[in-house]
Amino acid sequence: VSGNTSRTAFQNPNAPSPTANTGAVIPCLCVTEPSHGTDAANLEVRAEPDGDGWRLNGEKTSITLGMNADTGLVLARTGGAGARGVSAFYVDLDDRHVSRSPFDDLGGRSMGRASLHFDGLPVPRACLVGAEGAGFVSVMRGFDYSRAIIGLACLGAAQASLDEALQWARDRQAFGRPIGTFQGVAFPLAECATYVHGARLVCYDALWRKDNDLEHSAVAAMAKFWAPKLATEVIHTCLLTLGHLGYSADSPIGQRLRDVIGLEIGDGTAQVSQLVISRHLLGRAYAP
Ligand SMILES: Cc1cc2nc3c(=O)[nH]c(=O)nc-3n(C[C@H](O)[C@H](O)[C@H](O)COP(=O)(O)OP(=O)(O)OC[C@H]3O[C@@H](n4cnc5c(N)ncnc54)[C@H](O)[C@@H]3O)c2cc1C
């Protein structure tokens, strides 16, 4: 989090600086609302003026780490309709004006998701991040980075599953031979390895372009559209290669599959990624 965040914004004066990167403060990003996911620019949580600051009212939902986060970067409406009326606030979540309720998810269980209810949370001016009305655009820019990172995280899960499936193809015997000698087993794994390699290069390209201050929204969207979907397909193929053992909860493969499916949705679905790519290819005039 950058901008005009300040330690004075926190009720706990001993809390580590939010920029220290020590891991001592767990933050979360609060964009999604019950009625606005993909259509995030129309969000309804309001920051009402109150003295020199604001009070936050409304509900954010589907927030990763929502039950455990100390702080949240919350997008809220300070102005009129649309993206330009949205500001970002970095707030303390351990406040009596915030209540939380957990989700029971298929995957991603180590982090979990939650709904956060803001009931008049006081927000001093020091908690405003960036300029008033600029919150939406700056958070969306952050997605151009996180989407490539999420792609790599999914491909890591795919690669681990592929490594296990390849080892199983060497070790497991059927009809008196290792199953890896059957093309029906080996070729799907060869195909998976090829696509994983390609998708990984797309993710690296997005990050390289960002590091070199080049336009990278479209490539990051390609990474987000392709890598989680591919990882889901690859892990599924690996599970089938392991036969009945792959279907057991004793195998880590099922957990990986459930985890990467969540990342097909979080940070933007395949459809929204494809909207970004299409807009880049065709021009803004062709955006729906
Ligand atoms: C594991 C996970 C973690 C998450 N973590 C966070 C978090 O930390 N913070 C946060 O704020 N949110 C988080 N989210 C929420 C996530 O960002 C939203 O779920 C996502 O943006 C989609 O919104 P939605 O679920 O409301 O779906 P909707 O927007 O209701 O969409 C439903 C379906 O319609 C499609 N659709 C919608 N509009 C269009 C269109 N114009 N063209 C084509 N198709 C369209 C979507 O792609 C989707 O398939 C998380 C979600 C998951 C699953």
The ligand as an SDF file (V2000), in Angstrom:
LIG
                    3D

 53 58  0  0  0  0  0  0  0  0999 V2000
  -11.0960  -17.2960   -3.8770 C   0  0  0  0  0  0  0  0  0  0  0  0
  -11.6250  -15.9030   -4.0070 C   0  0  0  0  0  0  0  0  0  0  0  0
  -10.9610  -14.8570   -3.3880 C   0  0  0  0  0  0  0  0  0  0  0  0
  -11.4540  -13.5580   -3.4710 C   0  0  0  0  0  0  0  0  0  0  0  0
  -10.8230  -12.5640   -2.7890 N   0  0  0  0  0  0  0  0  0  0  0  0
  -11.3060  -11.2960   -2.8500 C   0  0  0  0  0  0  0  0  0  0  0  0
  -10.6910  -10.2510   -2.0830 C   0  0  0  0  0  0  0  0  0  0  0  0
   -9.7040  -10.4670   -1.3700 O   0  0  0  0  0  0  0  0  0  0  0  0
  -11.2380   -9.0030   -2.1590 N   0  0  0  0  0  0  0  0  0  0  0  0
  -12.3230   -8.7190   -2.9300 C   0  0  0  0  0  0  0  0  0  0  0  0
  -12.7380   -7.5600   -2.9570 O   0  0  0  0  0  0  0  0  0  0  0  0
  -12.9430   -9.6930   -3.6480 N   0  0  0  0  0  0  0  0  0  0  0  0
  -12.4660  -10.9680   -3.6220 C   0  0  0  0  0  0  0  0  0  0  0  0
  -13.0880  -11.9860   -4.3220 N   0  0  0  0  0  0  0  0  0  0  0  0
  -14.2810  -11.6670   -5.0970 C   0  0  0  0  0  0  0  0  0  0  0  0
  -13.9930  -11.6460   -6.5860 C   0  0  0  0  0  0  0  0  0  0  0  0
  -13.1960  -10.5390   -6.9430 O   0  0  0  0  0  0  0  0  0  0  0  0
  -15.3470  -11.6700   -7.3140 C   0  0  0  0  0  0  0  0  0  0  0  0
  -15.9610  -12.9030   -7.0120 O   0  0  0  0  0  0  0  0  0  0  0  0
  -15.1900  -11.5040   -8.8080 C   0  0  0  0  0  0  0  0  0  0  0  0
  -14.7940  -10.1800   -9.1170 O   0  0  0  0  0  0  0  0  0  0  0  0
  -16.4760  -11.8200   -9.5610 C   0  0  0  0  0  0  0  0  0  0  0  0
  -17.5580  -11.1730   -8.9860 O   0  0  0  0  0  0  0  0  0  0  0  0
  -18.8780  -11.9980   -8.5980 P   0  0  0  0  0  0  0  0  0  0  0  0
  -18.4600  -13.2290   -7.8810 O   0  0  0  0  0  0  0  0  0  0  0  0
  -19.8020  -11.0600   -7.9130 O   0  0  0  0  0  0  0  0  0  0  0  0
  -19.4860  -12.4560   -9.9570 O   0  0  0  0  0  0  0  0  0  0  0  0
  -20.4150  -11.5940  -10.9290 P   0  0  0  0  0  0  0  0  0  0  0  0
  -19.7860  -10.2810  -11.2030 O   0  0  0  0  0  0  0  0  0  0  0  0
  -21.8010  -11.5990  -10.4050 O   0  0  0  0  0  0  0  0  0  0  0  0
  -20.3400  -12.4800  -12.2350 O   0  0  0  0  0  0  0  0  0  0  0  0
  -21.0100  -13.7390  -12.3460 C   0  0  0  0  0  0  0  0  0  0  0  0
  -20.5950  -14.3640  -13.6660 C   0  0  0  0  0  0  0  0  0  0  0  0
  -20.9600  -13.4940  -14.7520 O   0  0  0  0  0  0  0  0  0  0  0  0
  -19.7990  -13.1720  -15.5230 C   0  0  0  0  0  0  0  0  0  0  0  0
  -19.8760  -11.7850  -15.9880 N   0  0  0  0  0  0  0  0  0  0  0  0
  -20.1480  -10.6740  -15.2630 C   0  0  0  0  0  0  0  0  0  0  0  0
  -20.0920   -9.5780  -16.0370 N   0  0  0  0  0  0  0  0  0  0  0  0
  -19.7540  -10.0020  -17.2730 C   0  0  0  0  0  0  0  0  0  0  0  0
  -19.5540   -9.3610  -18.5490 C   0  0  0  0  0  0  0  0  0  0  0  0
  -19.6440   -8.0370  -18.6820 N   0  0  0  0  0  0  0  0  0  0  0  0
  -19.2390  -10.1450  -19.6200 N   0  0  0  0  0  0  0  0  0  0  0  0
  -19.1230  -11.4730  -19.4960 C   0  0  0  0  0  0  0  0  0  0  0  0
  -19.3170  -12.1390  -18.3420 N   0  0  0  0  0  0  0  0  0  0  0  0
  -19.6260  -11.4150  -17.2500 C   0  0  0  0  0  0  0  0  0  0  0  0
  -18.6210  -13.3820  -14.5730 C   0  0  0  0  0  0  0  0  0  0  0  0
  -17.4080  -13.6150  -15.2770 O   0  0  0  0  0  0  0  0  0  0  0  0
  -19.0880  -14.5800  -13.7680 C   0  0  0  0  0  0  0  0  0  0  0  0
  -18.8160  -15.7580  -14.4550 O   0  0  0  0  0  0  0  0  0  0  0  0
  -12.6190  -13.2940   -4.2290 C   0  0  0  0  0  0  0  0  0  0  0  0
  -13.2850  -14.3530   -4.8710 C   0  0  0  0  0  0  0  0  0  0  0  0
  -12.8120  -15.6390   -4.7450 C   0  0  0  0  0  0  0  0  0  0  0  0
  -13.5690  -16.7640   -5.3960 C   0  0  0  0  0  0  0  0  0  0  0  0
  1  2  1  0
  2  3  1  0
  2 52  2  0
  3  4  2  0
  4  5  1  0
  4 50  1  0
  5  6  2  0
  6  7  1  0
  6 13  1  0
  7  8  2  0
  7  9  1  0
  9 10  1  0
 10 11  2  0
 10 12  1  0
 12 13  2  0
 13 14  1  0
 14 15  1  0
 14 50  1  0
 15 16  1  0
 16 17  1  0
 16 18  1  0
 18 19  1  0
 18 20  1  0
 20 21  1  0
 20 22  1  0
 22 23  1  0
 23 24  1  0
 24 25  2  0
 24 26  1  0
 24 27  1  0
 27 28  1  0
 28 29  2  0
 28 30  1  0
 28 31  1  0
 31 32  1  0
 32 33  1  0
 33 34  1  0
 33 48  1  0
 34 35  1  0
 35 36  1  0
 35 46  1  0
 36 37  1  0
 36 45  1  0
 37 38  2  0
 38 39  1  0
 39 40  1  0
 39 45  2  0
 40 41  1  0
 40 42  2  0
 42 43  1  0
 43 44  2  0
 44 45  1  0
 46 47  1  0
 46 48  1  0
 48 49  1  0
 50 51  2  0
 51 52  1  0
 52 53  1  0
M  END
$$$$
